[in-house]
Amino acid sequence: MDLSNMSAADLRNLLEQAKRELKKRETQDLQKAKEEIFAIAQRVGLPLKELITTNPRGKGGTVAARYRNPSDASQQWTGRGRQPKWVKDWLDAGKSIDELRI
């Protein structure tokens, strides 16, 4: 297909057709994948709900706090993500983060 000879209107039309076809195929692929997963689960005798909810690493979704604000024990931080303001203030005051470790 030579796109260079097509008008802008024809190209827009082709683009819309391609988007519709792509969405249709993605929906079909998703449905096929679900059916295959369900068939495998049935074949091995595994309830689908168990298959979906099982965490492969065997760990929970929470992370224990590693740091606590000495001025307010309810303020804790896991050490992940952005530092809370109280941690930043502590460090800006020249103190060590190790002093906050739980």
C-alpha positions in Angstrom: 0.0 0.0 0.0 1.5 3.3 -1.1 0.5 5.9 1.4 2.2 8.8 -0.4 -0.5 8.9 -3.1 -3.4 9.0 -0.6 -5.2 12.2 0.3 -5.2 13.5 3.8 -8.9 12.5 4.2 -8.1 9.0 3.0 -5.2 8.8 5.4 -7.4 9.9 8.3 -10.0 7.4 7.3 -7.4 4.6 7.1 -6.1 5.7 10.5 -9.5 5.4 12.1 -10.1 2.0 10.5 -6.7 0.8 11.9 -7.6 2.1 15.4 -10.9 0.3 15.3 -9.3 -2.9 14.0 -6.5 -2.7 16.6 -9.0 -2.3 19.5 -11.1 -5.2 18.2 -8.0 -7.5 18.0 -6.8 -6.4 21.4 -10.2 -7.4 22.8 -10.1 -10.7 21.0 -6.6 -11.4 22.3 -7.6 -10.6 25.8 -10.6 -12.9 25.7 -8.5 -15.7 24.2 -5.9 -15.3 26.9 -8.6 -15.4 29.6 -10.0 -18.6 28.1 -6.6 -20.2 27.9 -5.8 -19.3 31.5 -9.2 -20.6 32.7 -8.6 -23.9 30.7 -5.2 -24.4 32.3 -6.6 -23.8 35.8 -9.4 -26.3 35.2 -6.9 -28.8 33.8 -4.7 -28.8 36.9 -7.6 -28.5 39.3 -6.8 -25.1 40.5 -9.6 -22.7 41.4 -9.3 -19.6 39.3 -9.8 -17.3 42.3 -6.7 -18.9 44.0 -4.7 -18.5 40.8 -5.5 -14.8 40.6 -4.9 -14.0 44.3 -1.7 -16.0 44.8 1.4 -13.8 45.3 4.2 -15.6 43.5 6.8 -14.3 46.0 4.8 -15.3 49.0 5.0 -11.8 50.6 2.4 -9.5 51.7 1.7 -6.1 50.3 2.9 -4.0 53.3 6.4 -2.9 54.3 7.5 -2.4 57.9 8.4 1.1 59.0 12.2 1.5 59.5 12.2 5.1 60.8 10.2 6.9 63.5 9.9 10.5 64.4 11.3 10.9 68.0 9.0 13.9 68.6 5.8 12.1 67.4 5.9 8.3 67.4 2.8 8.1 65.2 5.0 9.4 62.3 6.8 6.5 60.7 8.5 6.0 57.4 9.5 2.8 55.5 12.5 4.3 53.9 10.9 3.9 50.5 9.7 6.7 48.3 9.9 10.4 49.1 11.2 11.4 52.5 8.5 12.9 54.8 9.0 16.5 55.9 10.0 15.5 59.4 12.8 13.3 58.0 14.0 16.1 55.7 13.9 18.6 58.6 15.9 16.1 60.8 18.6 15.7 58.1 18.7 19.5 57.3 19.5 20.0 61.0 22.7 18.0 60.5 21.5 14.9 62.3 22.0 11.3 61.2 19.1 9.3 59.8 20.5 6.3 61.8 19.2 8.1 64.9 15.6 7.7 63.6 16.0 3.9 62.9 13.5 1.8 64.7 
